[in-house]
Amino acid sequence: MNPSNYIYIALGSNKGDRLKYLQNAVDLIFKEIGKVNSIAKVYNTPAFGFEGDDFLNTCLYAETDYSAEEVLDTLLQIETKLGRSRTLSETYESRTIDLDLLFYNDEVIDSQTLKIPHAELQNRKFVLHPLHDIASKLKHPILKQTITELLETCEDKSEIEPVKIWLKNPTKQFNFSNQNYIAIEGNIGAGKTSLAHKIAHDFNAKLILERFADNPFLPKFYEEPQRYAFTLEMSFLADRYQQISDDLSQLDLFKDFMVSDYDIYKSLIFSKITLPEDEFKLYRKLFYLMYKDIAKPDLYVYLYQNTERLQENIKKRGRDYEQNIDSEYLEKINSGYLEFLKNQSELNVQIIDISDKDFVKNREDYLWVLNEICNA
């Protein structure tokens, strides 16, 4: 997974229901740009540079996968959705919402359409005060001063008053507090590892990933499945047992829950497809002997993806040994999972059809998947 970009955004409103416009802007930033990590207090400030009603101002700190230019473009679209019209020769005036990108990582950008850091932030107390609430030690990459130091030397004499209003962080709508362990499952190329990564990052979870890349029999199996099927499944059985035993027994006090990109029953599902009946019966006995005491997930999420999309995803990720997987094999795996889940009484199962979703590239799809999981 690519690392997130860290951004700071200033928000202001002095027209209409100011608080509602600020909250709507925060919600849209979360929906369309990225995870909102923290939101500053709200301050009442006089209009700056023109005669008008007082503003409510705040700042937020977020993470995004988008470029600075894409973030700026989305902020302008959000302003438009909330009733503001910008013009090329815009002068200071009252507005329903004002959104300014202050920092993008520690980058310095000076283009015709975008200047990062924001050129005037060091001169505006209505920006520095809320920014100080959430990033007092953040250093300006050009001025080489922290936000605390910039606030102390700012010559703006405006009266800034904190108000007893807190904006709601939309991230809190997704509650994983009742889960200790979530397993994300799916067919080859369904996106289970990508989703596990995103959930772990966004919600402070311990990430458990299957060590499939270290299995020397996997490429051989795809070349000669009949010859290497039993050897492959036995090696996966041993490796998964060792890994899941270690990971589930090692508590991390700094994480809120655990999320994995596989479940132990994956071994049974794949072995039933790949092994002859007599070998599968032996394998199943060994499986239950080994896994009888392993903790089961509180929630088992199965990502259903149609075969055409699975093949597209397999081609995109470009693992050489996967490129010749045929559609019939993928359909057998899907059928195997669905048959297993249909007869499963021990697990809390949530099947999510993502055939028309792309939660990696489309944030709205990602939030939809999160909602499906949290409402399981």
N, C-alpha and C positions, 0 to 999 in steps of 0.2 A: 504494500500500500504506500502511496506517495505521502510524504509528511504534509500536514496542514499548514496553511499560511495564517499568521496571527494578524488581526486587524483591530483597529480602534476607530469607532464611529461616533461623531457628535450629532445629537438630535435636538431640535428646537421647534417650538410651536407658539404662536401668539394670536391665533385666529380660530374662532369657533371653540369647540370642546378640546382645549389644549391637551389635557391628560389622555383623552381618548385617542387623539391623533398620535401621541407618543407611544401609547400601548399598541396601537395598530401597526405602527412602523416597526416596533420591536418584533411583533409577531411575524410580519412579512420578511424582515431580515432573517429571522430564524428559518422561515419556510423556504426562502429563495436564495439565501447566501450561505448560511452555515450555522453551526452550533453557537449559541450565545452562552458564554462562560460566566460573565458577571455584568451587572448593571449598576451604575452609580446612583447616588441619591438624586432627587429632582430639585432643581434650584429655580427660584423666581428671579428674573433679571430684567432690567430695563431694556427697551429696544436699543440696538446699537447702530448708530449711523443714520437714524431717521426717527421721526416722531411717530409713535405707535404704541399699542398696548404692550404690557409686559410679556416677556417670554417665559415659558417653562423650558428649561434646558437640562440635558443629562448626557452621559456618554455610556457606551457599552464596549465590551471586549468580546471578540468572537473569533472563531476559526473557520476557514473556508478552503475549498479545493480550487477556487477560481482565481484568475489573475487579477491584478489591481485594476486593469481596464475593464474587465468583466464585472468586478464589484461596483465600480463607479457607474457603469451602464445600468446595472440592476438597481442601484440606489436612485438613479434618476427615474427609472420606471416606477419604483415604489412611490416617489414623490408625486408622480402623475396620477397614480391610482388613488392617492389620498388628497387629490384636488389642487395640487400646485402646478402652475404653468411657468416654466423657465423660458427666458428669451435670451438671445445672444448678447443683447445690450442691457441685461438685467440690472436694475438699480435696487437699492435697499427698499423693501416694502414688507407689509404684513404677509404672513404665509401660514397655511395650515400645517406644513411640515418643512423642515430644513434638515437635510442629511449631508454630512461632510465626512469624507474618508480622511482621517488624521494621520494614521500610520499604517504601513503595510510591511510586516516583518520589520527589519531595520533598513529597508531599502530607501534609496534616494532616487526619485523619478522626476524628471523635468521635461515634460512634453507639452505640446500645444494644448492638449485637453486635460492633462493631469499633472499635478505637482504634489509629490509626497516627500517629506511630511507636508502637511497643510501649511501654506506660506504664512498664515497669520495667527496660528494657534498660540504662539508665545505672547501675543499682544492682547489676548482676549480672556478675561477672567471667567466669563461664562462657559468657556471651554476648559480652562485649566482647573477650576474648582472640582467639577465632577470627574474629570480625568484623574485628578489627584486621589480621589476616593478609591479608584480601582487600579491605578498604575503609578503610584508615587515615585517609584524607583526607576521607572522607564526612562531611558536616556535618549534625548533627541540626537539622531545620527549626524546632523550638521552642526548644531550649536554645542554638542557635547555636554549638555546639562540635563539633569533629571527634571521630571515634572515638578518636584518639590522646589528645586532651585529656580525654575522658570516662574513659578507662582510667586515666589518671594521677591523676584526682581521685576515682575510685571508692572507696568506703569498705568494700566487701566484702572481708573478710580471708580468704576461702576459698583453699586451696592448689590451684592449677591446674597440672597436669602434662601437657606434650605427650607423646603416645605416638608410637612409630615406626610409624604406620599411615596409609596414604593411601587415601582412597576413590576409586573409579574414576569418571571422568566419562563418562556414557553417550553423550555427543555424539561421543566418539572412535570409537564403533563404525562410524560412517559415514566411510569413507576415500575422499577424492577425490584423494589424492596422486599417483595414477598417471594423472591426466587433466590436460592443459593447456588443453583447450578442449572444452566440452560445448554442444551445440546442442539446445534444447528446441523441438520442432515439434508441430503439431497443427492441426486444423480451426479455423475461426472460432468463438471462444467455448469452446475446449477448456480454456483456463486456462494456456496456455504462458507468458504474461507473468507471471502471478501466481506460478507455480512458479519461474521464473527469478529473480524478485525475492526469494523466500524463500530459495532456495539461496545466492544472492549474499550476502544478509544474514547467514545462519547460518554460512556456511563461508568467509567472507572471499574472495569471488570478484569479479573485475571483471565488471560487468553491461553487456551489449550489447543494446540494445533497438531493434527496428525502428521507423523514424520514419514509420509509416503515417499518423499524424494530420496530417502536413505535406503530404500529397499532394493537390493540389487536384482531381485527376481521379477520386478514389475516390467521392465522393458522386455525381458525374455518371455514373460507370459503373453504380452501382446503379439510377439512374433510366433510363439508356439504354445497356444493356450492349453492344449491337451497334455503336453509334456510337463509344463510347469505349474499347472493349476494347484495341485495339492501342496507343493513346496511353497508356492506363493502364499496361499491361505494360512498355512501353518506358521510361516514367518510373520505374517500380519497378526495372527492370533497372539503370538508371544510378545511381539513389539507393542501392540495395543494394550495388552495386559500390564506390561512393565510401565508403560507411560502413564496410563490412566491411574494405576495404583499410586505411582509417585506423585502425580499432579493433584489428585483428589485428597491425598493425605497431607499435603504441604499447604497449610493455611497461610494466606497473605493478609495480615491485619490491616494493610493499607488499601485493600480492594474491597468492593462492596459485594461482589458475587463472582461466579466463574462462568465463562462461556467457552464452549468447544466447537470445533468444526466437524466433529464426528461423534458417534455413540458406539458403545461396545457391540450392540446388536448388528452393526454394519457387517461384522465378520460372518454372522449366520446368513445374512441376506445374500452377500456376494458368493459365499461358499456353496449355497444351495443352487446358484445359477451356474457356477463354474465346475463343480465336482460331480462325478458319477454318483449314483445313489448310494452305493456301498461305502464309498469314501466319505460322503457327506454324513452318513450315520455315525461313522467313527469320529469325524470332526465335531459333530454336534455333542457327543458325549464329552469330549475333551473341553469343548467350549463351556458347558455348564459346570464342569468340575472347577475350571479356572475362575469363572466369573460369578459364582454364586454369592460371593460376599462383596462384590463391587457396588459402590453407591450408584443409584440410578438418578438421572436428571429430574429436577422438579418440573421441567417443561421440555418436551421434545418437539422441536419445530422441523417440519419437513417442507422443503422448498420444492414445489412441483414445477417443472419446466418442460415444455414440449420438446420433442426430439430435434426438430429443426433448429430451435434456439440453442439447444445443448451443443449441437455440431458447430454452430457459429462461434460459441464461446470457447470450445475446445480449439478451434482453428486460431482464434485471436490470441490465446495464451501461449500457443506455439511450442508445447512440449513435444519433442520429436516422437517419443514412443507412443503418444496418444493420437497421432494424426491419422492412423489407419483404423481407428475404432469404428465399427460399422453401426448403422442405426438400429439394426435388429438387436445387437447386444445392449445398447442403451435402453431400448424398449423393454427388454427382459429385466433390466435393473429397476426401471420404474415400476413394472408390474410386481417385481419381488418386494419392493418397499411397500407398495400399496396393499399387497396381500398380507404382509407382516403387520402393518398398522391396523388393518381392518380387524384382525384377530387379537390385537394387543389390549390387555386389560390392566397391565401393571404400570403403564406409562400415561402421563398427561400429554396427549398428542394434539398439536395444532398443525394442520396441513394448509399451506398457503400457496395458492396458484399464482406464480409470477411470470406466466408465459407472455403477458403483454406489459411487463414491467422491466425497468432497467434501474435498479436501486444504486448502482455504482455511478452512473453518469447523471441520473435525474434525481435531484434531492427530494422532490415531491413524492416520487415512488419509494424512496428510502423511508420517508416519514410515514407513508401508508403501510409499509411492512412493519415498522415499529408499532404502529397502532394495532395492527392485527395481532402481534405478539403480546402486547400489553393487555389486550382484551380477551386473551385466550381463556 
